[in-house]
Structures are given as structure tokens and as C-alpha cells.
Amino acid sequence: MAGAPLAVATFGCRLNALESDRLRTLATAAGLERTLVVNTCAVTAEAVRQARQAIRRAKRADPDLRVVVTGCAAETEPETFSGMAEVDLLMPNRDKTGAAAWAGARARLDFGLADEAPPRVQDRLTVAHETPHLTAAFEGRTRAFVEVQNGCDHRCTFCIIPFGRGPSRSVAMGAVVDEVRRQAEAGHREVVLTGVDLTSYGGDLPGAPTLGRLVRTVLRQVPELERLRLSSIDAVEADAELLAALADEERLMPHLHLSLQAGDDLVLKRMKRRHSRAEALAFIATVRRLRPDVVLGADVIAGFPTETEAQARNTAAFLDEAGLAFLHVFPFSARPGTAAARMPQLDGAVVSARAARLRALGARLLHRHLAGEVGRRRAVLVEAGGRGHTQYFTPVRLARPLTRGTVAELRIAGHDGTRLIAA
């Protein structure tokens, strides 16, 4: 077993991927070998199924492999994984980015204690104070992702995430600024601030600083940073200073991804979302007035329980009216323990059909955005493999090799339906 490598399998969101980089470093430093760490996602039943399938496949390939399961599904469905013969140890989500937990995990695995006393996963909703570990992950020498917030205080009826990650906790502004400065000095041209409920940033910190204040502070105190970007935001939480920064800070990228989920008022109410259709459209209009070139994307759920055909069409019409460029479509997946799981469910075929319609709409919206970019000059952050992204986070295929990590002004010659093609 000595010398055999450690592997990490990641499921779910960007934040999970970011944290996987951190836990890989910690588990390696703790000396774990011939071990598979599975960082799970609880958002959909399919994500849990894929994690279980990956565990079984890995164990069949190497019966001596040791398996540690962590992540949101380890919190929300501990019995699902502790009941698997292939799993040696559960790692609570709160512990996975801490060095001490991985040292303890190695001791338990090495001495065969995992099956004798598996760790009891804590009820994440009872966590009162717990500062998230500041975590950064990178894409080559181009883009760095910095976690500034974790958890969520809201109770959307479809969402299991608060049960897996607990209440909202924020990283102190000074620590965020220091980390962003480190990434800029290391050569990263762009930093993405990320979190589970990013726009709730600061509510738990002394003085309750907002995300807008954080953005302003980062840009002021790290002048060497060329591009700052935000991950998904909730429009209802966007503060005035954030909107002002979007309007006048050129280094804050003109791209926002919105957590919208639906475009029908009754469905939004049953989801326990905190905005109406009209309020979402008003926010989008305000953003466009402040930053006319902004490009918007959104998350949307297809086939929410009780959704009628008319309501589904309302959502599609709303997304078209909003003029979005990017859609992330999620077929509804009932998560045990959530209010939506107790509502009357739609037939699976209906959910799939509605998701397919929304994805087709998303393809049309993307095509419209790409077509509008042809002939324009865009600042493209060059990545590996002849790829890059514009300031609007639109993917670009490069026509010629360019130095990775540079920002190049390129003319857009065309598109292939999914990405731009630079001249």
C-alpha cells in the first residue's frame, strides 16, 4: 500500500471543486495513501447516485482501496454512505478543510477504527458560529477562485444545502483582501469571489459589511488585480454599493449569474423564493441601466411540484423577456427532508420534457448572445488548450496559440453555437 496515490472524486458545485483542491492538499500532507476521497453533492438524487456508483466502481477496480466520504451528502444522507460496505469513513463537511481532521482520518484508517466507531455527523442547522476556511483554487495560471462565504440562512423549499453546509458564515474582509493579493502576486489575472449564498456576505461579521463593500475594498487595496468576478448572486440581496461598483468599477467584470429558479409568481411563492417575477425583471433592468454591456445568466428549475403547463410557459416567457445569455437548467429532484419533497410531484416524463424545452430555449438565448458578439473586439483571458473567456465569461476558441494567462484584445470572427471564435 505504501506509495500508492491518493485520489479525490468531486461532485456538484464550483465551491465543492474549490474545496476539493484544499482537502487534497491536506489529505496528502496527512500521509493518506491508496485512498479515494469522495466529495459529495446533495443538490439532486442523481448527484448522490453518481457518487455511490463511483465508489463501487473504484472499489471493484481496487479492493484494497480505502474510501473516505465527505461533502454535503455525507451531512444530509450519512446513512446512505455509512451503510455501504465499500465506505471506510465519513468526514463531516465542517471538518474537510481542516488539517487536524485529516490527521485523525489517517489514524483511524491505519488502525482499522473506521468501522468500529464511525463519526457522528453534526446537525448543520445547529451551528451558531463557525468561520469558513478561506479556500482558493486555480485554473492554470489564469483564474483563481476564492471562497469568501459558506452556508445559507434561507429555506427555499427545494433546497437541501442549508442542511449540508449550515448557516451563512463569512470570511473577514482583511483575510479576503490578503488572499486576493496573494493570487494577484502569483500571476492570476482574474479572481472569482465565490460562496454558497454570496450576496449574504458579511451579515455575520462585526459591522455587517456587505458584498459591495467587500468588492470595493478588494479593488481599492489590490490595484494589481486586473479582473474581479462574482459567482452566482441572489438579486434580492444585492446591496446598493454592489450595484454602484458594477456601474463604475471597470475591473469588476460585466457578467452576473442570477439565482432565479422560476418566472411564475405562484411557483416562486411555493419555492419560498424572496422575489417576484416583476422584481426580478426590475433588478435586471436596473443592472442594465447601470452597466449597459452586462451579460446575464441564471439558474432555473424545471418541473417543480404542482407546476402547471401554463406556469412552465410563464417561466420560459420570463427567461426570454429577461434577455439572458446563459441558462443552467436543473430538472426538479426531490430531496428528503425538504418541504418540496412533500408536495404533489410531477411525473418524471413531464419534468424531463420541461427541462428539455428550457435547455432548447437556453441554446437559442446563447446563440443570440454569440451572434451579437461577432465582429466586436473583446478582452480574452487566455487559458490552456487554445481556449479563453471574454470579460462577459463567454467562452472563446482561439485561432492561434497565445501565452496562457495573458489578456488579449481579439476580434470575434464567428461562433459555433456554443462558443465564440476569435480571428
C-alpha positions as CSV (number, residue, x, y, z in Angstrom):
1,M,0.0,0.0,0.0
2,A,2.9,2.4,0.7
3,G,3.5,4.9,-2.0
4,A,0.1,4.4,-3.7
5,P,-1.5,7.7,-4.6
6,L,-4.5,9.5,-3.1
7,A,-7.4,10.4,-5.4
8,V,-10.2,12.8,-5.0
9,A,-13.6,12.5,-6.8
10,T,-15.7,15.7,-6.8
11,F,-19.4,16.0,-7.4
12,G,-21.5,19.2,-7.6
13,C,-20.8,22.9,-7.5
14,R,-17.8,25.1,-8.1
15,L,-17.4,25.5,-4.4
16,N,-17.1,21.8,-3.9
17,A,-14.4,21.7,-6.6
18,L,-12.6,24.6,-4.9
19,E,-12.7,22.8,-1.6
20,S,-11.5,19.6,-3.1
21,D,-8.2,21.2,-4.0
22,R,-7.8,22.2,-0.4
23,L,-8.7,18.8,1.1
24,R,-6.5,17.0,-1.5
25,T,-3.5,19.1,-0.2
26,L,-4.5,18.4,3.4
27,A,-5.1,14.7,3.0
28,T,-1.8,14.3,1.1
29,A,0.1,16.2,3.8
30,A,-1.5,13.9,6.4
31,G,0.0,10.9,4.6
32,L,-3.1,9.3,3.3
33,E,-2.2,6.7,0.6
34,R,-4.2,4.4,-1.6
35,T,-7.3,6.3,-0.5
36,L,-10.2,7.7,-2.5
37,V,-11.8,10.8,-1.0
38,V,-15.3,11.4,-2.4
39,N,-16.5,15.0,-2.0
40,T,-20.3,14.6,-2.5
41,C,-23.1,16.8,-3.6
42,A,-26.6,16.7,-2.1
43,V,-28.4,19.0,-4.6
44,T,-30.0,16.2,-6.6
45,A,-30.7,12.5,-6.2
46,E,-28.7,12.0,-9.4
47,A,-25.6,13.5,-7.8
48,V,-25.9,11.1,-4.8
49,R,-26.4,8.2,-7.2
50,Q,-23.3,9.1,-9.2
51,A,-21.2,9.3,-6.0
52,R,-22.3,5.9,-4.9
53,Q,-21.6,4.5,-8.4
54,A,-18.1,6.0,-8.4
55,I,-17.4,4.4,-5.0
56,R,-18.5,1.0,-6.1
57,R,-16.6,1.2,-9.4
58,A,-13.4,2.3,-7.7
59,K,-13.6,-0.5,-5.1
60,R,-14.2,-3.1,-7.7
61,A,-11.1,-1.9,-9.5
62,D,-9.0,-2.0,-6.3
63,P,-10.5,-3.9,-3.4
64,D,-7.7,-2.7,-1.1
65,L,-8.6,1.0,-1.8
66,R,-9.7,2.9,1.3
67,V,-12.8,5.2,0.8
68,V,-13.5,8.4,2.7
69,V,-16.8,10.2,2.0
70,T,-17.3,13.9,2.8
71,G,-19.3,16.8,1.3
72,C,-22.9,17.8,1.6
73,A,-24.5,14.4,1.0
74,A,-22.3,13.0,3.9
75,E,-24.2,15.5,6.1
76,T,-27.7,15.1,4.7
77,E,-27.6,11.3,4.0
78,P,-25.0,9.8,6.3
79,E,-26.8,6.5,6.5
80,T,-26.7,6.2,2.7
81,F,-22.9,6.1,2.7
82,S,-22.2,4.6,6.1
83,G,-24.4,1.7,5.0
84,M,-22.1,1.0,2.0
85,A,-19.7,-1.8,2.6
86,E,-17.2,0.0,0.4
87,V,-17.0,3.1,2.6
88,D,-14.4,3.2,5.4
89,L,-15.0,6.6,6.9
90,L,-17.4,9.6,6.8
91,M,-15.8,13.0,7.1
92,P,-18.2,15.8,8.3
93,N,-18.4,18.6,5.9
94,R,-17.4,21.1,8.6
95,D,-14.1,19.3,9.0
96,K,-13.0,18.6,5.5
97,T,-10.9,21.7,5.0
98,G,-9.1,21.4,8.4
99,A,-5.7,19.7,8.8
100,A,-6.5,18.1,12.1
101,A,-9.4,16.1,10.7
102,W,-7.2,14.5,8.0
103,A,-4.5,13.6,10.5
104,G,-7.3,11.9,12.6
105,A,-8.7,10.2,9.5
106,R,-5.3,8.7,8.7
107,A,-5.0,7.3,12.2
108,R,-8.5,5.8,12.1
109,L,-7.9,4.2,8.7
110,D,-4.4,2.9,9.6
111,F,-5.6,1.3,12.8
112,G,-8.8,0.0,11.4
113,L,-11.1,2.1,13.6
114,A,-13.4,3.4,11.0
115,D,-15.9,0.7,11.1
116,E,-15.8,0.4,14.9
117,A,-16.9,4.0,15.6
118,P,-17.8,6.0,12.5
119,P,-18.0,9.7,13.2
120,R,-21.4,11.2,14.0
121,V,-22.3,13.8,11.5
122,Q,-23.4,17.1,13.2
123,D,-26.8,18.7,12.5
124,R,-25.6,21.6,10.4
125,L,-28.6,23.7,11.3
126,T,-27.5,23.9,14.9
127,V,-24.1,25.5,14.1
128,A,-24.1,29.0,15.6
129,H,-20.6,30.3,15.0
130,E,-18.1,28.7,12.7
131,T,-15.9,30.8,10.4
132,P,-15.4,29.1,7.0
133,H,-11.9,28.3,6.0
134,L,-10.7,30.7,3.3
135,T,-10.0,28.5,0.3
136,A,-8.6,29.2,-3.1
137,A,-8.4,27.1,-6.2
138,F,-6.9,27.8,-9.6
139,E,-7.2,27.2,-13.3
140,G,-3.7,27.0,-14.5
141,R,-2.1,30.4,-14.2
142,T,-5.2,32.3,-15.3
143,R,-8.1,32.4,-12.8
144,A,-8.2,32.0,-9.1
145,F,-11.4,31.2,-7.1
146,V,-11.6,32.5,-3.5
147,E,-14.3,31.3,-1.1
148,V,-15.5,34.2,1.0
149,Q,-18.7,32.8,2.3
150,N,-20.3,29.4,3.1
151,G,-23.7,28.1,4.2
152,C,-27.2,29.7,3.8
153,D,-29.8,31.2,6.2
154,H,-32.7,30.8,3.8
155,R,-35.1,27.8,3.5
156,C,-36.1,27.5,-0.2
157,T,-38.5,24.6,-0.2
158,F,-36.5,22.6,-2.8
159,C,-33.0,23.1,-1.3
160,I,-31.1,20.7,0.9
161,I,-27.9,22.8,1.0
162,P,-28.5,24.5,4.4
163,F,-28.7,21.0,5.9
164,G,-25.4,20.1,4.4
165,R,-23.5,23.4,4.9
166,G,-25.2,25.1,7.8
167,P,-26.0,28.8,8.3
168,S,-24.2,31.6,6.5
169,R,-20.7,32.4,7.6
170,S,-18.4,34.9,6.1
171,V,-14.6,35.3,5.9
172,A,-13.3,38.6,7.4
173,M,-12.6,41.2,4.8
174,G,-8.9,41.6,5.7
175,A,-8.3,37.9,5.1
176,V,-10.1,38.0,1.8
177,V,-8.0,41.0,0.7
178,D,-4.8,39.2,1.7
179,E,-5.8,36.1,-0.2
180,V,-6.7,38.0,-3.4
181,R,-3.5,39.9,-3.2
182,R,-1.6,36.6,-2.9
183,Q,-3.3,35.3,-6.0
184,A,-2.6,38.5,-8.0
185,E,1.0,38.5,-7.0
186,A,1.2,34.8,-8.0
187,G,0.2,35.8,-11.5
188,H,-3.5,35.3,-11.7
189,R,-5.1,38.0,-13.8
190,E,-8.6,37.2,-12.6
191,V,-10.1,36.3,-9.2
192,V,-13.6,35.0,-8.7
193,L,-15.3,35.5,-5.3
194,T,-17.5,32.6,-4.5
195,G,-19.8,31.2,-1.9
196,V,-23.0,29.3,-1.3
197,D,-25.0,32.4,-0.8
198,L,-22.5,35.0,-1.9
199,T,-24.8,38.1,-1.6
200,S,-25.4,37.3,2.1
201,Y,-21.7,38.1,2.7
202,G,-20.9,40.0,5.9
203,G,-24.2,39.7,7.7
204,D,-22.5,37.7,10.5
205,L,-19.4,39.9,10.7
206,P,-18.8,42.8,13.0
207,G,-20.3,45.9,11.4
208,A,-22.2,43.7,8.9
209,P,-20.1,44.7,5.8
210,T,-21.8,43.9,2.5
211,L,-20.6,42.2,-0.6
212,G,-20.5,45.6,-2.3
213,R,-18.2,46.9,0.4
214,L,-16.0,43.8,0.0
215,V,-15.8,44.3,-3.7
216,R,-14.9,48.0,-3.3
217,T,-12.3,47.1,-0.7
218,V,-10.6,44.4,-2.7
219,L,-10.4,46.6,-5.8
220,R,-9.0,49.5,-3.8
221,Q,-6.5,47.6,-1.8
222,V,-5.3,45.2,-4.6
223,P,-4.7,47.6,-7.5
224,E,-2.6,45.0,-9.3
225,L,-5.6,42.7,-9.8
226,E,-6.8,43.2,-13.4
227,R,-10.2,41.4,-13.2
228,L,-12.6,40.6,-10.4
229,R,-15.6,38.4,-11.0
230,L,-18.5,37.2,-8.9
231,S,-20.1,33.7,-8.8
232,S,-23.8,33.3,-8.6
233,I,-25.8,36.0,-6.7
234,D,-29.3,36.4,-5.3
235,A,-30.8,39.6,-6.8
236,V,-32.9,40.3,-3.7
237,E,-29.8,40.5,-1.6
238,A,-27.7,42.7,-3.9
239,D,-26.8,45.8,-2.0
240,A,-26.6,49.4,-3.3
241,E,-22.8,49.5,-3.0
242,L,-22.5,46.4,-5.1
243,L,-24.7,47.9,-7.9
244,A,-22.7,51.1,-7.7
245,A,-19.5,49.1,-8.0
246,L,-20.9,47.3,-11.1
247,A,-21.6,50.7,-12.6
248,D,-18.2,52.4,-12.1
249,E,-15.6,49.7,-11.4
250,E,-14.3,48.6,-14.8
251,R,-12.2,45.8,-13.2
252,L,-15.5,44.3,-11.9
253,M,-16.5,42.1,-14.8
254,P,-19.8,42.8,-16.5
255,H,-21.2,39.3,-16.0
256,L,-23.7,38.2,-13.4
257,H,-25.2,34.8,-12.8
258,L,-28.5,35.1,-11.0
259,S,-30.3,32.6,-8.8
260,L,-33.8,33.0,-10.3
261,Q,-35.2,29.4,-10.4
262,A,-38.6,30.3,-11.9
263,G,-40.5,33.0,-13.6
264,D,-44.0,32.3,-12.4
265,D,-45.2,34.1,-9.2
266,L,-47.1,31.2,-7.7
267,V,-44.2,28.8,-8.3
268,L,-41.8,31.3,-6.8
269,K,-44.0,31.5,-3.8
270,R,-44.2,27.7,-3.4
271,M,-40.4,27.6,-3.8
272,K,-40.2,30.2,-0.9
273,R,-38.1,32.5,-3.1
274,R,-38.0,36.1,-1.9
275,H,-38.6,37.8,-5.2
276,S,-41.5,38.0,-7.7
277,R,-41.3,37.9,-11.4
278,A,-41.7,41.7,-11.6
279,E,-39.0,42.3,-9.0
280,A,-36.5,40.1,-10.9
281,L,-37.2,41.9,-14.2
282,A,-36.9,45.3,-12.4
283,F,-33.5,44.2,-11.0
284,I,-32.3,43.1,-14.4
285,A,-33.4,46.5,-15.9
286,T,-31.6,48.3,-13.1
287,V,-28.4,46.4,-13.7
288,R,-28.6,47.1,-17.4
289,R,-29.1,50.8,-16.8
290,L,-26.1,50.9,-14.6
291,R,-23.9,48.7,-16.8
292,P,-25.4,48.6,-20.3
293,D,-23.0,45.9,-21.6
294,V,-23.6,43.5,-18.8
295,V,-24.3,39.8,-19.7
296,L,-26.6,37.8,-17.5
297,G,-27.1,34.1,-16.8
298,A,-29.4,32.3,-14.4
299,D,-30.2,29.0,-12.7
300,V,-33.7,27.7,-13.3
301,I,-35.6,24.6,-12.1
302,A,-37.8,22.6,-14.5
303,G,-40.8,20.6,-13.2
304,F,-41.2,22.0,-9.7
305,P,-44.0,20.1,-7.8
306,T,-47.6,21.4,-8.7
307,E,-46.2,23.4,-11.7
308,T,-48.8,23.5,-14.4
309,E,-48.1,23.7,-18.1
310,A,-49.2,27.4,-18.1
311,Q,-46.8,28.1,-15.2
312,A,-44.0,26.4,-17.1
313,R,-44.6,28.5,-20.1
314,N,-44.7,31.6,-17.9
315,T,-41.1,30.8,-16.8
316,A,-40.0,30.3,-20.3
317,A,-41.5,33.6,-21.4
318,F,-39.9,35.3,-18.4
319,L,-36.4,34.0,-19.3
320,D,-36.8,35.2,-22.9
321,E,-38.1,38.6,-21.8
322,A,-35.1,38.9,-19.3
323,G,-32.7,38.7,-22.3
324,L,-30.4,36.2,-20.6
325,A,-27.4,34.7,-22.3
326,F,-26.7,31.6,-20.2
327,L,-29.1,29.2,-18.6
328,H,-28.3,26.4,-16.2
329,V,-31.4,24.1,-16.2
330,F,-32.0,21.7,-13.4
331,P,-34.8,19.1,-13.6
332,F,-36.5,19.1,-10.2
333,S,-35.2,16.5,-7.8
334,A,-37.0,15.8,-4.6
335,R,-34.6,15.9,-1.6
336,P,-35.8,14.0,1.5
337,G,-36.3,16.5,4.4
338,T,-37.3,19.4,2.2
339,A,-40.8,20.9,2.0
340,A,-40.9,20.4,-1.7
341,A,-40.4,16.7,-1.3
342,R,-43.8,16.6,0.5
343,M,-45.6,18.4,-2.3
344,P,-47.5,16.6,-5.1
345,Q,-44.8,15.5,-7.5
346,L,-45.0,15.7,-11.3
347,D,-44.5,12.7,-13.5
348,G,-40.8,12.2,-14.3
349,A,-41.5,12.3,-18.1
350,V,-43.2,15.7,-17.7
351,V,-40.2,17.0,-15.7
352,S,-37.8,15.7,-18.3
353,A,-39.8,17.2,-21.2
354,R,-39.9,20.6,-19.5
355,A,-36.2,20.6,-18.8
356,A,-35.5,19.7,-22.4
357,R,-37.7,22.7,-23.5
358,L,-35.8,25.1,-21.2
359,R,-32.5,23.7,-22.4
360,A,-33.6,24.4,-26.0
361,L,-34.5,27.9,-25.0
362,G,-31.1,28.3,-23.4
363,A,-29.5,27.2,-26.6
364,R,-31.4,29.9,-28.5
365,L,-30.6,32.5,-26.0
366,L,-26.9,31.6,-26.1
367,H,-27.0,31.7,-29.9
368,R,-28.5,35.2,-29.8
369,H,-25.7,36.4,-27.5
370,L,-23.0,34.8,-29.5
371,A,-24.3,36.2,-32.8
372,G,-24.3,39.7,-31.2
373,E,-20.6,39.3,-30.4
374,V,-19.4,38.6,-33.9
375,G,-17.3,41.5,-35.3
376,R,-16.6,43.0,-31.9
377,R,-13.3,43.2,-30.1
378,R,-13.2,41.5,-26.7
379,A,-10.6,41.2,-23.9
380,V,-10.0,37.5,-23.7
381,L,-8.3,35.8,-20.8
382,V,-6.2,33.1,-22.5
383,E,-6.4,29.7,-21.0
384,A,-4.9,26.3,-21.8
385,G,-5.8,24.3,-24.9
386,G,-6.5,27.2,-27.2
387,R,-9.4,28.5,-25.1
388,G,-10.3,31.6,-23.2
389,H,-13.1,33.7,-21.8
390,T,-14.2,37.2,-22.6
391,Q,-14.9,39.8,-19.8
392,Y,-18.5,38.5,-20.1
393,F,-17.4,35.0,-19.4
394,T,-18.3,33.9,-22.9
395,P,-16.1,31.0,-24.0
396,V,-13.8,31.6,-26.9
397,R,-11.8,29.3,-29.2
398,L,-8.6,30.9,-30.2
399,A,-7.4,31.0,-33.8
400,R,-3.7,30.9,-32.9
401,P,-1.6,30.0,-29.9
402,L,-1.3,32.7,-27.3
403,T,0.5,32.8,-24.0
404,R,-1.7,31.4,-21.2
405,G,-2.6,33.9,-18.6
406,T,-2.4,36.9,-20.8
407,V,-5.4,39.2,-21.6
408,A,-5.6,39.7,-25.3
409,E,-7.7,42.1,-27.3
410,L,-9.1,39.9,-30.0
411,R,-11.7,40.4,-32.8
412,I,-14.5,37.9,-32.8
413,A,-14.8,36.3,-36.2
414,G,-17.7,34.0,-35.6
415,H,-19.2,31.3,-33.3
416,D,-20.0,27.6,-33.4
417,G,-23.2,27.7,-31.4
418,T,-21.6,27.2,-28.1
419,R,-18.6,29.5,-28.1
420,L,-17.1,32.4,-29.9
421,I,-14.3,32.0,-32.5
422,A,-11.5,34.6,-32.4
423,A,-9.9,35.9,-35.5
